[in-house]
Amino acid sequence: MGNIVTSGNALLTEVLQALQGRLPVGWDSQLTKEKETALAPGGVVLAIRRKEGTAGRLRIDTRSRVEPKEVDGLAATLQPTAERPVLIAVPFLSPRTQERLRNRGFSYADLTGNVRLTLTEPGLFIETTGARENPEKSSRARKSLKGPKAGRLVRALCDFQPPVGLRELAKRAGIDPGYASRVVDFLDREALITRTTRGPITTVDWRALLNRWSQEYSPFARQGATMYLAARGIPAVIERLKKTKVKYAVTGSWAAAEVAPVAAPRLLMVYVDDPTDVEKALDLRPGDAGANVAILTPFDDIVFERTSSKGGVTLAALSQVAVDLLTSPGRGPNEAEALMDWMQRNEGTWRA
């Protein structure tokens, strides 16, 4: 979709058209203005009904934009409930904003096709996915966590307990304060951190932050992983790792299983600083078919920081293990959730 800038009335019209096109056969919708009701004091209501049935009603709240950090304020003001549903209509909603609206009980719709509508009476649920990025490039503010510097900053926020000032954070991450400031502003807008005015970062939603990072980072991206078959199995590779002089860090399923086992690891993921002769050192054969070992190219030396040792094996920091699993094939994301559940219960053991 091209330019999606629109006035409030035009937005209402386009939202109605979008919702109508997604209703089941035999259903209809209509916008009405109501002067004073418990549902919508002086607002606009969308009535949705099944043919010859009763109508479900939602208050419509139109906005030119909604940032993730604004959702709590909307919830406090509009107070959506099952009995008094509220639909937020916006030209574009980011994935993070959608997540926070869902968690606060809102329905929503944007002009790119991101729609979620829930009614209890009559029972109706609609959910569709549109654009993940805003087609309207209206700001030069940072909007991503791409690149090694962003990765180092995310790790610093996750691995260390707040509060932390901007300069100290930049020092921990090994980046300049100006860059750190731009990324922190982005994370604040995304409601992934909270900070005082001109003061330190006071809280970090590290779990949501790792999920957000995983949307733009993966050790498997851009030929970052080389797949191998270890004919003698993963345990034989582990024994060789214990004796190698190569700088490495085990991540993924095997590392996660050391603290939060889900099932026997099927893929051993290893960051290796120098991949020269790694095939011989670990007795590996190149090939995707039946591969059980992934040798990973580090995106940055941060993957070798805050490691731990267990049974003579060097393990990557748990924050790194979790994000790597979130982007891994197969059951990796499920293993990541189990690991982060453990991390949430045991923050004192892995955060400094």
Rosetta silent file (secondary structure, phi, psi, omega in degrees, C-alpha in Angstrom):
SEQUENCE: MGNIVTSGNALLTEVLQALQGRLPVGWDSQLTKEKETALAPGGVVLAIRRKEGTAGRLRIDTRSRVEPKEVDGLAATLQPTAERPVLIAVPFLSPRTQERLRNRGFSYADLTGNVRLTLTEPGLFIETTGARENPEKSSRARKSLKGPKAGRLVRALCDFQPPVGLRELAKRAGIDPGYASRVVDFLDREALITRTTRGPITTVDWRALLNRWSQEYSPFARQGATMYLAARGIPAVIERLKKTKVKYAVTGSWAAAEVAPVAAPRLLMVYVDDPTDVEKALDLRPGDAGANVAILTPFDDIVFERTSSKGGVTLAALSQVAVDLLTSPGRGPNEAEALMDWMQRNEGTWRA
SCORE:     score description
SCORE:     0.000 S_00000001
   1 L     0.000  142.468 -176.855    0.000    0.000    0.000 S_00000001
   2 L   -83.527 -129.778 -178.441    1.329    3.456   -0.800 S_00000001
   3 L   -66.699  122.661 -176.406    0.689    6.638    1.114 S_00000001
   4 L  -111.807   11.568  175.645   -1.584    5.821    4.051 S_00000001
   5 L   -63.963  132.544 -175.350   -1.894    9.272    5.597 S_00000001
   6 L  -153.457  153.653  176.708   -5.606    9.888    6.104 S_00000001
   7 L   -77.238  169.349 -179.000   -7.994   12.103    8.054 S_00000001
   8 H   -59.526  -46.098 -179.676  -10.078   10.777   10.937 S_00000001
   9 H   -64.617  -41.648  179.164  -13.280   10.478    8.866 S_00000001
  10 H   -65.705  -37.317  178.673  -11.442    8.829    5.957 S_00000001
  11 H   -62.944  -44.518  177.544   -9.756    6.447    8.373 S_00000001
  12 H   -58.591  -43.739 -179.443  -13.117    5.410    9.820 S_00000001
  13 H   -63.042  -44.904 -178.086  -14.486    4.781    6.338 S_00000001
  14 H   -69.173  -36.725  176.612  -11.476    2.715    5.277 S_00000001
  15 H   -63.683  -43.415  178.221  -11.482    0.715    8.511 S_00000001
  16 H   -59.203  -43.905  179.179  -15.180   -0.071    8.038 S_00000001
  17 H   -63.480  -41.682 -179.994  -14.484   -1.258    4.497 S_00000001
  18 H   -64.456  -42.946 -179.663  -11.573   -3.387    5.656 S_00000001
  19 H   -68.510  -40.834 -179.928  -13.584   -5.002    8.446 S_00000001
  20 H   -58.921  -39.326 -179.999  -16.611   -5.587    6.226 S_00000001
  21 L   -69.051  -14.020 -178.784  -14.431   -7.486    3.777 S_00000001
  22 L  -105.911   -3.342  179.195  -13.276   -9.801    6.561 S_00000001
  23 L   -73.401  148.798  175.431  -16.673  -10.592    8.100 S_00000001
  24 L   -62.049  160.039  177.431  -18.170  -14.046    7.559 S_00000001
  25 L   -58.821  134.175  179.104  -20.903  -14.429    4.961 S_00000001
  26 L    92.107    0.649  177.762  -24.203  -13.126    6.297 S_00000001
  27 E  -106.409  155.243 -179.276  -22.642  -10.600    8.681 S_00000001
  28 E  -143.978  158.901  179.181  -22.785   -6.810    8.333 S_00000001
  29 E  -137.336  155.194 -179.452  -21.302   -3.766   10.065 S_00000001
  30 E  -155.078  135.375  175.807  -22.268   -0.127   10.439 S_00000001
  31 E   -87.147  137.441  175.764  -20.741    2.943   12.066 S_00000001
  32 E  -137.160  149.289  174.504  -22.981    5.100   14.242 S_00000001
  33 E   -99.200  136.693 -179.332  -22.381    8.180   16.342 S_00000001
  34 L  -126.993  131.108 -176.015  -23.756    8.184   19.854 S_00000001
  35 L   -69.784  -46.244 -175.509  -24.048   11.268   21.991 S_00000001
  36 L  -156.836  104.903  174.973  -23.885    9.673   25.403 S_00000001
  37 L  -138.457  162.592  176.145  -23.744    5.984   26.235 S_00000001
  38 L   -63.744  -31.087 -177.846  -21.870    3.882   28.739 S_00000001
  39 L   -74.111  -44.129 -173.743  -20.105    2.232   25.808 S_00000001
  40 L  -145.269   83.393  179.625  -18.983    5.356   24.004 S_00000001
  41 L   -61.567  108.779  179.707  -19.524    8.730   25.703 S_00000001
  42 L    65.445   22.746 -174.352  -19.736   11.115   22.780 S_00000001
  43 L  -114.319 -164.028 -179.560  -17.920    8.631   20.548 S_00000001
  44 E  -113.334  138.688 -177.436  -18.340    6.401   17.522 S_00000001
  45 E  -120.740  139.410  172.987  -19.623    2.848   17.711 S_00000001
  46 E  -103.911  117.059  177.251  -19.246    0.006   15.252 S_00000001
  47 E   -96.801  128.768  179.216  -22.261   -2.290   15.265 S_00000001
  48 E  -124.224  126.517 -177.495  -21.647   -5.803   13.894 S_00000001
  49 E  -137.627  149.286  169.127  -24.515   -8.195   13.456 S_00000001
  50 E   -82.840  148.367 -177.983  -25.305  -11.568   12.033 S_00000001
  51 L   -52.357  126.253  179.592  -28.247  -11.562    9.618 S_00000001
  52 L    61.085   26.014  178.548  -31.457  -11.351   11.618 S_00000001
  53 L  -121.656 -179.343  177.940  -29.454  -11.502   14.835 S_00000001
  54 L   -76.962  156.914 -176.960  -28.456   -9.188   17.654 S_00000001
  55 E   -98.108  138.539  168.332  -25.648   -6.708   17.123 S_00000001
  56 E   -92.107  147.627 -172.602  -22.333   -6.653   18.873 S_00000001
  57 E  -131.301  135.269  177.641  -20.988   -3.166   19.506 S_00000001
  58 E  -127.082  137.597  170.767  -17.462   -1.780   19.798 S_00000001
  59 E   -73.723  136.855  178.086  -16.319    1.704   20.604 S_00000001
  60 E  -104.798  125.888  176.424  -14.003    3.008   17.853 S_00000001
  61 E  -119.183  111.585 -177.715  -11.039    5.130   18.865 S_00000001
  62 E   -94.644  139.765  179.985   -9.144    6.599   15.901 S_00000001
  63 L  -138.348  150.887  175.284   -5.534    7.727   16.194 S_00000001
  64 L   -74.958  -27.577  175.242   -2.969    9.024   13.740 S_00000001
  65 L  -165.518  156.857  175.407   -0.427    6.706   15.407 S_00000001
  66 L  -138.143  119.050  174.619    0.035    4.605   18.524 S_00000001
  67 L   -87.067  151.749  179.282    3.451    3.841   20.008 S_00000001
  68 H   -53.362  -39.587 -177.017    3.841    0.750   22.220 S_00000001
  69 H   -68.856  -14.748 -179.078    4.574    2.873   25.304 S_00000001
  70 H   -85.761  -10.253 -172.208    1.240    4.679   24.861 S_00000001
  71 H   -66.917  -39.051  179.269   -0.881    1.533   25.208 S_00000001
  72 H   -60.051  -40.963  177.769   -0.955    1.522   29.017 S_00000001
  73 H   -64.919  -40.256  176.271   -2.325    5.060   28.984 S_00000001
  74 H   -61.768  -42.029 -179.508   -4.976    4.104   26.428 S_00000001
  75 H   -64.213  -39.536  179.327   -6.005    1.145   28.560 S_00000001
  76 H   -66.922  -34.530 -177.774   -6.329    3.328   31.654 S_00000001
  77 H   -81.677  -47.112 -173.299   -8.425    5.869   29.763 S_00000001
  78 H   -89.953  -24.922  174.458  -10.608    3.655   27.567 S_00000001
  79 L    49.404   63.423  178.503  -10.815    0.628   29.897 S_00000001
  80 L   -68.565  139.450  174.700  -11.702   -2.094   27.365 S_00000001
  81 L  -140.311  172.144  177.389  -13.575   -5.117   28.709 S_00000001
  82 L   -62.178  -33.118 -179.613  -15.486   -8.027   27.215 S_00000001
  83 L   -83.227  -24.454 -179.557  -18.698   -6.146   27.944 S_00000001
  84 L  -129.238   70.138 -175.764  -17.350   -2.801   26.682 S_00000001
  85 L   -70.038  149.327  179.704  -14.992   -3.657   23.814 S_00000001
  86 E  -129.536  133.800  176.593  -12.840   -0.991   22.202 S_00000001
  87 E  -112.507  125.154  177.168  -11.285   -1.077   18.734 S_00000001
  88 E   -91.443  123.355  179.841   -8.241    1.094   18.022 S_00000001
  89 E  -111.859  120.826 -174.292   -8.142    2.300   14.412 S_00000001
  90 E  -141.693  148.662  175.775   -4.764    3.555   13.166 S_00000001
  91 L   -56.909  -39.545  177.607   -3.119    3.880    9.743 S_00000001
  92 L  -148.103  140.747  175.774   -0.356    1.495   10.887 S_00000001
  93 L  -124.522  124.650  177.589    0.333   -0.653   13.952 S_00000001
  94 L   -71.803  159.622  176.992    3.767   -2.178   14.569 S_00000001
  95 H   -54.920  -38.917  179.814    4.002   -5.812   15.768 S_00000001
  96 H   -67.030  -40.822  177.070    5.029   -4.610   19.234 S_00000001
  97 H   -63.930  -42.612  177.251    2.060   -2.235   19.442 S_00000001
  98 H   -58.307  -44.533  179.753   -0.275   -5.025   18.347 S_00000001
  99 H   -58.536  -45.614 -177.657    1.152   -7.297   21.048 S_00000001
 100 H   -71.430  -34.835  175.214    0.586   -4.725   23.759 S_00000001
 101 H   -64.075  -43.673  177.896   -2.934   -3.905   22.521 S_00000001
 102 H   -58.685  -46.751 -177.093   -3.823   -7.628   22.603 S_00000001
 103 H   -64.727  -23.659  179.431   -2.443   -7.967   26.121 S_00000001
 104 L   -97.178    6.108  173.203   -4.582   -5.005   27.285 S_00000001
 105 L    86.883   15.146  179.357   -7.776   -6.426   25.770 S_00000001
 106 L   -87.118  149.401  157.872   -8.154   -4.143   22.743 S_00000001
 107 E   -89.457  161.707 -179.748   -9.389   -4.979   19.282 S_00000001
 108 E  -157.407  162.139  175.593   -7.556   -3.103   16.532 S_00000001
 109 E  -156.444  136.365  171.184   -7.363   -2.470   12.795 S_00000001
 110 E  -124.907  176.060 -172.515   -4.928   -0.640   10.553 S_00000001
 111 L   -85.051    0.239  175.969   -4.948    0.175    6.865 S_00000001
 112 L   -97.739   -5.124  178.729   -2.269   -2.390    5.944 S_00000001
 113 L   109.667    3.078  173.380   -4.404   -5.368    7.032 S_00000001
 114 L   -77.967  107.982 -174.215   -3.365   -5.875   10.649 S_00000001
 115 E  -135.288  135.448  169.291   -6.752   -6.668   12.198 S_00000001
 116 E  -142.912  121.712 -177.974   -7.890   -8.275   15.424 S_00000001
 117 E  -134.943  126.559 -179.318  -11.549   -8.128   16.412 S_00000001
 118 E  -129.062  126.153  173.936  -13.119   -9.959   19.331 S_00000001
 119 E  -129.247  138.389  176.744  -16.784   -9.994   20.325 S_00000001
 120 E   -90.670  -28.043 -179.267  -18.379  -12.172   22.971 S_00000001
 121 L  -146.035  108.627   -4.029  -21.983  -11.496   21.920 S_00000001
 122 L   -71.729  152.345 -176.291  -22.501  -12.426   19.183 S_00000001
 123 E   -62.868  122.630 -179.246  -19.388  -14.587   19.280 S_00000001
 124 E  -154.933  135.326  175.393  -16.895  -13.417   16.665 S_00000001
 125 E  -139.599  125.410  177.811  -13.128  -13.523   16.307 S_00000001
 126 E  -131.400  133.258  175.386  -11.178  -12.148   13.342 S_00000001
 127 E  -146.153  123.813  177.000   -7.394  -11.866   13.063 S_00000001
 128 E  -134.971  159.134 -177.314   -5.358  -11.061    9.948 S_00000001
 129 L  -113.947  132.004  176.619   -1.771   -9.959    9.373 S_00000001
 130 L  -114.608 -138.148 -176.861   -0.702   -6.975    7.303 S_00000001
 131 L   -72.086  144.529  175.398    2.543   -5.038    7.017 S_00000001
 132 L   -92.163  -21.648  178.668    5.265   -5.422    9.657 S_00000001
 133 L  -121.292  146.300 -177.100    6.896   -2.106    8.745 S_00000001
 134 L   -67.350  120.177  177.690    5.237    1.258    8.302 S_00000001
 135 L   -65.911  -20.592 -179.203    4.819    2.042    4.591 S_00000001
 136 L   -95.344  101.831 -178.857    4.823    5.733    5.487 S_00000001
 137 L   -78.917   82.420 -172.085    8.446    6.684    6.173 S_00000001
 138 L   -98.024   -6.452 -175.552    7.593    9.680    8.306 S_00000001
 139 L  -145.583  147.735  176.624   10.523    9.720   10.715 S_00000001
 140 L   -94.464    3.264  178.845   14.266    9.238   10.715 S_00000001
 141 L   -61.767  147.724 -178.470   14.210    7.968   14.302 S_00000001
 142 L   -61.265  138.510 -176.601   15.808    4.580   14.783 S_00000001
 143 L  -133.330   15.839 -176.435   13.343    1.735   14.265 S_00000001
 144 L  -147.426  170.160  175.359   15.415   -1.441   14.378 S_00000001
 145 L  -119.871   34.635 -179.535   17.933   -3.540   16.315 S_00000001
 146 L   -79.067  146.237  172.227   20.007   -4.512   13.300 S_00000001
 147 L   100.210  157.496 -177.883   23.776   -4.726   13.480 S_00000001
 148 H   -60.592  -39.598 -177.840   26.510   -5.709   15.937 S_00000001
 149 H   -64.108  -39.972  177.104   26.352   -2.481   17.971 S_00000001
 150 H   -65.050  -38.896  178.278   22.637   -2.931   18.611 S_00000001
 151 H   -62.143  -41.412  178.800   23.304   -6.543   19.577 S_00000001
 152 H   -65.224  -37.734  179.430   25.943   -5.495   22.100 S_00000001
 153 H   -67.978  -41.058  177.494   23.574   -2.957   23.618 S_00000001
 154 H   -60.332  -45.374  179.251   20.769   -5.529   23.900 S_00000001
 155 H   -60.652  -40.588 -179.860   23.141   -7.943   25.624 S_00000001
 156 H   -64.484  -38.792  178.848   24.243   -5.224   28.050 S_00000001
 157 H   -68.414  -36.384 -178.117   20.630   -4.409   28.926 S_00000001
 158 H   -78.653  -39.748 -170.284   19.743   -8.063   29.435 S_00000001
 159 H   -80.730  -17.049 -177.930   22.866   -9.249   31.254 S_00000001
 160 L  -122.567  139.211 -179.551   23.037   -6.485   33.865 S_00000001
 161 L   -71.092  137.618  170.908   20.397   -5.412   36.356 S_00000001
 162 L   -73.430  168.526    7.280   19.120   -1.826   36.125 S_00000001
 163 L   -79.530  156.320  177.119   19.251    0.978   37.026 S_00000001
 164 E  -150.738  135.194  177.308   21.882    2.098   34.567 S_00000001
 165 L   -80.250  164.214 -176.091   22.710    5.496   33.102 S_00000001
 166 H   -62.314  -44.678 -178.121   23.184    6.061   29.399 S_00000001
 167 H   -67.007  -39.080  177.690   26.947    6.583   29.556 S_00000001
 168 H   -66.441  -39.605  177.261   27.480    3.526   31.724 S_00000001
 169 H   -61.972  -45.661  178.941   25.332    1.467   29.363 S_00000001
 170 H   -60.640  -39.177  178.745   27.332    2.699   26.368 S_00000001
 171 H   -64.861  -44.263  179.147   30.565    1.794   28.190 S_00000001
 172 H   -61.773  -37.960 -176.957   29.323   -1.710   28.996 S_00000001
 173 H   -84.782  -12.121 -178.930   28.271   -2.248   25.373 S_00000001
 174 L    70.346   37.446 -179.629   31.443   -0.725   23.928 S_00000001
 175 L  -129.831  164.535 -178.487   29.548    1.803   21.794 S_00000001
 176 L   -77.234  148.713 -177.189   29.465    5.592   21.635 S_00000001
 177 H   -59.167  -33.568  179.991   26.882    7.386   23.821 S_00000001
 178 H   -63.085  -44.922  177.584   25.237    9.070   20.827 S_00000001
 179 H   -64.414  -44.507  179.884   24.418    5.726   19.210 S_00000001
 180 H   -58.079  -40.343 -179.485   23.298    4.316   22.574 S_00000001
 181 H   -61.812  -41.961 -179.705   20.964    7.289   23.032 S_00000001
 182 H   -65.802  -41.087  179.848   19.249    6.676   19.686 S_00000001
 183 H   -70.236  -40.011  178.768   18.710    2.986   20.389 S_00000001
 184 H   -63.080  -39.421  175.783   17.502    3.657   23.935 S_00000001
 185 H   -59.235  -42.596  177.763   14.982    6.168   22.586 S_00000001
 186 H   -62.388  -46.178 -178.895   13.702    3.449   20.235 S_00000001
 187 H   -65.168  -33.262  176.519   13.477    0.890   23.045 S_00000001
 188 H   -65.911  -44.641  178.686   11.617    3.425   25.187 S_00000001
 189 H   -63.159  -32.661 -179.355    9.053    4.017   22.414 S_00000001
 190 L   -82.256    0.203 -179.043    8.671    0.260   22.074 S_00000001
 191 L    59.553   35.302  176.685    7.988   -0.060   25.847 S_00000001
 192 L   -95.856  -17.949  173.183   10.901   -2.482   26.194 S_00000001
 193 E  -138.023  165.484  167.495   12.541   -0.317   28.848 S_00000001
 194 E  -127.462  145.534 -179.144   11.445    2.448   31.179 S_00000001
 195 E  -143.919  153.230  176.107   13.588    5.428   32.059 S_00000001
 196 L   -82.298  157.959  178.983   13.260    8.573   34.111 S_00000001
 197 L   -61.932  120.205 -178.452   13.340   11.968   32.406 S_00000001
 198 L    56.861   22.257 -178.518   17.013   12.763   31.752 S_00000001
 199 L  -126.388 -164.841 -174.349   17.819    9.953   34.158 S_00000001
 200 L   -76.689  164.268  169.549   18.776    6.271   34.194 S_00000001
 201 E   -73.380  127.046 -173.991   17.006    3.280   32.733 S_00000001
 202 E  -103.339  -29.746  177.477   15.042    1.840   35.640 S_00000001
 203 E  -141.562  151.445  176.760   13.508   -1.352   34.211 S_00000001
 204 E  -132.461  121.808  173.011   14.192   -3.665   31.272 S_00000001
 205 L   -83.925   78.227 -170.097   11.645   -6.130   29.906 S_00000001
 206 H   -63.005  -31.603 -179.479   14.503   -8.425   28.897 S_00000001
 207 H   -67.771  -47.410  177.624   12.232  -11.238   27.686 S_00000001
 208 H   -65.266  -33.884  178.945   10.319   -8.977   25.320 S_00000001
 209 H   -65.218  -42.671  177.547   13.624   -7.359   24.321 S_00000001
 210 H   -64.332  -40.369  176.536   15.123  -10.723   23.315 S_00000001
 211 H   -62.084  -41.353  178.888   11.983  -11.528   21.324 S_00000001
 212 H   -65.640  -41.784  178.487   12.236   -8.137   19.600 S_00000001
 213 H   -61.647  -38.898 -177.351   15.935   -8.660   18.817 S_00000001
 214 H   -65.343  -16.610  177.437   15.191  -12.084   17.328 S_00000001
 215 L   -71.898  -19.603 -175.509   13.008  -10.415   14.691 S_00000001
 216 L  -127.557   -0.708 -179.945   16.117   -8.850   13.147 S_00000001
 217 L  -131.079  140.325  172.860   18.992  -11.087   14.230 S_00000001
 218 L  -156.533  134.931  176.750   19.723  -14.741   13.596 S_00000001
 219 L   -67.050  -12.657 -179.878   22.983  -16.732   13.704 S_00000001
 220 L   -93.513   -4.222 -176.955   21.667  -18.535   10.617 S_00000001
 221 H   -78.794  150.588  174.201   21.277  -15.349    8.538 S_00000001
 222 H    52.139   48.991  177.817   23.619  -14.401    5.692 S_00000001
 223 H    55.276   36.663  179.150   25.459  -17.724    5.664 S_00000001
 224 L   -78.550   -9.647 -178.778   26.308  -17.324    9.328 S_00000001
 225 E  -127.973  137.551  173.499   26.009  -21.069    9.942 S_00000001
 226 E  -114.636  126.085 -174.259   27.740  -24.029    8.303 S_00000001
 227 E   -92.022  141.313 -178.077   26.028  -27.362    8.787 S_00000001
 228 E  -137.059  159.175  171.085   27.933  -30.559    9.535 S_00000001
 229 E  -109.382  124.601  172.316   27.333  -34.206   10.286 S_00000001
 230 L  -100.282  102.337 -172.688   29.081  -35.673   13.308 S_00000001
 231 L   -60.086  -30.437 -178.252   29.004  -39.370   12.490 S_00000001
 232 L   -93.205    6.039  174.961   29.765  -40.354   16.084 S_00000001
 233 L    91.815  168.109 -178.040   27.072  -38.087   17.468 S_00000001
 234 H   -61.961  -40.862 -179.804   26.969  -34.906   19.499 S_00000001
 235 H   -56.459  -35.613  179.473   28.582  -36.430   22.647 S_00000001
 236 H   -67.220  -37.080  177.782   31.753  -37.178   20.657 S_00000001
 237 H   -67.048  -39.814  178.772   31.934  -33.548   19.487 S_00000001
 238 H   -59.311  -43.369  179.464   31.489  -32.342   23.050 S_00000001
 239 H   -62.578  -37.314  177.872   34.442  -34.437   24.183 S_00000001
 240 H   -70.457  -35.159  177.435   36.587  -32.924   21.433 S_00000001
 241 H   -62.345  -35.884 -179.820   35.484  -29.412   22.404 S_00000001
 242 H   -61.540  -25.990 -175.270   36.762  -30.021   25.931 S_00000001
 243 H  -102.665  -12.542 -174.828   40.253  -30.585   24.525 S_00000001
 244 L   -72.776  152.551  176.293   40.360  -27.985   21.753 S_00000001
 245 L   -98.898   -1.164  178.918   42.425  -24.810   22.010 S_00000001
 246 L   -73.048  138.451  176.240   40.085  -22.954   19.637 S_00000001
 247 L   -70.913  126.030 -176.295   38.044  -20.163   21.199 S_00000001
 248 E  -150.742  168.948  172.229   34.394  -21.268   21.158 S_00000001
 249 E  -152.259  125.470  178.664   31.044  -21.013   22.944 S_00000001
 250 E   -81.619  133.752  178.256   28.242  -23.571   22.798 S_00000001
 251 E  -130.998 -171.293  175.270   24.770  -22.103   22.322 S_00000001
 252 H    72.136 -151.793 -170.471   21.310  -23.369   21.331 S_00000001
 253 H   -58.660  -43.756 -176.421   19.659  -26.562   22.511 S_00000001
 254 H   -64.013  -43.072  179.234   22.670  -28.195   24.129 S_00000001
 255 H   -66.361  -42.202 -179.623   23.478  -25.119   26.216 S_00000001
 256 H   -63.659  -37.020 -177.781   19.830  -24.602   27.191 S_00000001
 257 H   -64.698  -18.075  178.901   19.477  -28.227   28.249 S_00000001
 258 L   -71.364  -21.147  178.840   22.123  -27.671   30.903 S_00000001
 259 L  -121.974  -30.622 -177.324   19.675  -25.500   32.878 S_00000001
 260 L  -140.367   71.973 -176.636   16.200  -26.099   31.381 S_00000001
 261 L   -66.653  135.965  175.202   16.086  -29.430   29.542 S_00000001
 262 L  -111.208  -48.624  178.071   13.118  -30.027   27.242 S_00000001
 263 L  -158.888  168.050  179.539   14.329  -32.986   25.180 S_00000001
 264 L   -60.302  128.327 -178.809   17.616  -34.482   24.020 S_00000001
 265 L   -60.341  135.913  177.144   19.345  -31.908   21.767 S_00000001
 266 L  -101.468  -17.793 -178.083   19.273  -32.779   18.085 S_00000001
 267 L  -134.583  124.471  176.310   21.489  -29.913   16.934 S_00000001
 268 E   -95.140  120.494 -179.076   24.706  -28.717   18.537 S_00000001
 269 E  -109.167  125.693 -174.403   25.306  -25.018   17.842 S_00000001
 270 E  -134.710  122.290  168.405   28.821  -23.695   18.412 S_00000001
 271 E   -77.838  130.351  179.421   30.277  -20.237   17.899 S_00000001
 272 E  -125.526  126.860 -177.938   33.890  -20.639   16.768 S_00000001
 273 L   -68.479  -40.683 -179.791   36.340  -17.746   16.709 S_00000001
 274 L  -128.616  101.481 -176.040   38.616  -19.376   14.135 S_00000001
 275 L   -74.651   -1.028 -179.583   36.870  -21.947   11.889 S_00000001
 276 L   -58.907  126.865  178.071   40.192  -23.015   10.307 S_00000001
 277 L    60.608   19.505 -179.699   40.536  -26.803   10.469 S_00000001
 278 H   -65.430  -31.492  179.182   37.421  -27.032   12.656 S_00000001
 279 H   -59.188  -46.471 -179.177   36.207  -29.977   10.595 S_00000001
 280 H   -70.328  -43.000 -176.242   39.293  -32.004   11.489 S_00000001
 281 H   -62.079  -35.028 -177.155   39.480  -30.833   15.085 S_00000001
 282 H  -107.006    3.982  178.836   35.881  -31.831   15.792 S_00000001
 283 L    58.211   59.167 -177.011   35.669  -34.753   13.311 S_00000001
 284 L  -115.923  151.308  176.873   32.892  -33.195   11.222 S_00000001
 285 E  -120.111  126.339 -178.901   31.701  -33.805    7.675 S_00000001
 286 E   -62.372  145.819  175.599   30.119  -30.941    5.687 S_00000001
 287 L   148.439  142.496  178.875   26.529  -31.409    4.565 S_00000001
 288 L   -81.905  -32.136 -176.968   22.942  -30.440    5.296 S_00000001
 289 L   -66.641  118.581  178.852   21.505  -33.954    5.083 S_00000001
 290 L    71.608   14.438 -176.732   21.309  -35.382    8.589 S_00000001
 291 L   -59.370  135.848  176.829   23.298  -32.454    9.991 S_00000001
 292 L  -128.022    5.498  177.361   23.582  -32.440   13.777 S_00000001
 293 E  -136.102  133.493  174.309   26.193  -29.709   14.250 S_00000001
 294 E  -119.058  117.832  174.479   26.046  -26.025   13.243 S_00000001
 295 E   -92.202  120.822 -171.306   29.286  -24.057   13.336 S_00000001
 296 E  -104.316  138.421  173.349   28.337  -20.401   13.738 S_00000001
 297 L   -86.406  120.409 -177.882   30.208  -17.301   12.624 S_00000001
 298 L   -62.129  135.405  173.951   30.048  -14.740   15.471 S_00000001
 299 L   -74.899  -19.368 -178.153   28.288  -11.492   14.576 S_00000001
 300 L  -170.032  158.142  179.254   30.500   -9.890   17.239 S_00000001
 301 H   -65.821   -8.453  178.224   32.896  -10.920   20.005 S_00000001
 302 H   -58.849  -24.456 -179.731   30.062  -10.342   22.477 S_00000001
 303 H   -66.736  -17.676  179.136   29.094  -14.000   21.940 S_00000001
 304 H  -100.252    7.222  179.536   32.274  -14.935   23.838 S_00000001
 305 L  -101.408  149.368 -178.328   31.555  -12.620   26.777 S_00000001
 306 L    56.633   35.794  175.296   29.881  -13.620   30.055 S_00000001
 307 L   -76.291  167.803  175.352   30.308  -17.282   29.161 S_00000001
 308 E  -133.919  167.127  179.609   30.229  -20.025   31.769 S_00000001
 309 E  -123.424  131.737  177.546   31.825  -23.452   32.051 S_00000001
 310 E  -137.616  118.885 -179.132   29.998  -26.649   32.849 S_00000001
 311 L    61.601   29.938  179.386   31.699  -30.027   32.823 S_00000001
 312 L    83.896    6.900 -179.409   34.644  -28.552   30.971 S_00000001
 313 E  -111.966  132.449  178.911   32.448  -27.077   28.184 S_00000001
 314 E   -83.778  123.308 -178.088   32.247  -23.334   27.537 S_00000001
 315 E  -110.319  140.348  175.695   28.635  -22.139   27.272 S_00000001
 316 L   -65.543  159.478  175.518   27.442  -18.846   25.834 S_00000001
 317 L   -57.251  145.912 -174.768   25.603  -16.404   28.094 S_00000001
 318 H   -61.980  -31.970  176.549   21.984  -17.433   28.604 S_00000001
 319 H   -62.445  -38.777  177.974   20.686  -14.263   26.940 S_00000001
 320 H   -69.693  -41.595  178.722   22.636  -15.238   23.808 S_00000001
 321 H   -59.590  -43.491 -177.264   21.454  -18.846   24.029 S_00000001
 322 H   -63.985  -47.029 -178.331   17.830  -17.715   24.279 S_00000001
 323 H   -68.201  -33.334  177.205   17.900  -15.402   21.256 S_00000001
 324 H   -65.693  -38.646  177.675   19.732  -18.012   19.193 S_00000001
 325 H   -68.552  -36.377  179.825   17.041  -20.571   20.011 S_00000001
 326 H   -59.383  -26.283 -177.893   14.274  -18.121   19.144 S_00000001
 327 L  -106.585    7.947 -176.110   15.639  -18.038   15.581 S_00000001
 328 L   -86.847  157.859  178.522   16.542  -21.731   15.339 S_00000001
 329 L   -73.779  170.500  174.851   14.720  -24.324   13.212 S_00000001
 330 L    64.999 -130.488 -175.167   12.430  -27.036   14.554 S_00000001
 331 L   -88.528   11.248 -179.273   11.603  -26.893   18.234 S_00000001
 332 H   -50.697  -50.334  179.833   14.152  -24.146   18.936 S_00000001
 333 H   -59.227  -37.182  177.568   11.538  -21.456   19.741 S_00000001
 334 H   -66.297  -39.318  177.304    9.779  -23.799   22.209 S_00000001
 335 H   -66.144  -35.182  177.309   13.107  -24.529   23.895 S_00000001
 336 H   -62.453  -43.488  179.938   13.732  -20.785   24.052 S_00000001
 337 H   -63.205  -41.384  178.196   10.448  -20.218   25.888 S_00000001
 338 H   -64.186  -40.701  178.227   11.284  -22.973   28.395 S_00000001
 339 H   -64.673  -44.295 -178.822   14.736  -21.473   28.933 S_00000001
 340 H   -68.621  -29.091  172.677   13.343  -17.965   29.426 S_00000001
 341 H   -60.176  -45.436  178.485   10.799  -19.316   31.912 S_00000001
 342 H   -64.267  -42.807 -179.832   13.766  -20.648   33.931 S_00000001
 343 H   -61.467  -36.346 -179.643   15.651  -17.373   33.485 S_00000001
 344 H   -67.582  -35.044  179.258   12.651  -15.436   34.788 S_00000001
 345 H   -78.518  -17.676 -171.979   12.552  -17.584   37.925 S_00000001
 346 L  -132.273   44.286 -175.544   16.303  -17.344   38.461 S_00000001
 347 H   -58.131  -33.197 -177.100   17.346  -13.834   37.430 S_00000001
 348 H   -66.597  -16.271 -177.378   19.876  -13.625   40.246 S_00000001
 349 H   -91.028  -15.576 -177.357   21.910  -16.479   38.768 S_00000001
 350 H  -128.358  -13.132  176.293   22.551  -15.022   35.313 S_00000001
 351 L  -103.612  132.504 -178.783   22.139  -11.212   35.594 S_00000001
 352 L   -80.324    0.000    0.000   24.919   -9.222   37.239 S_00000001
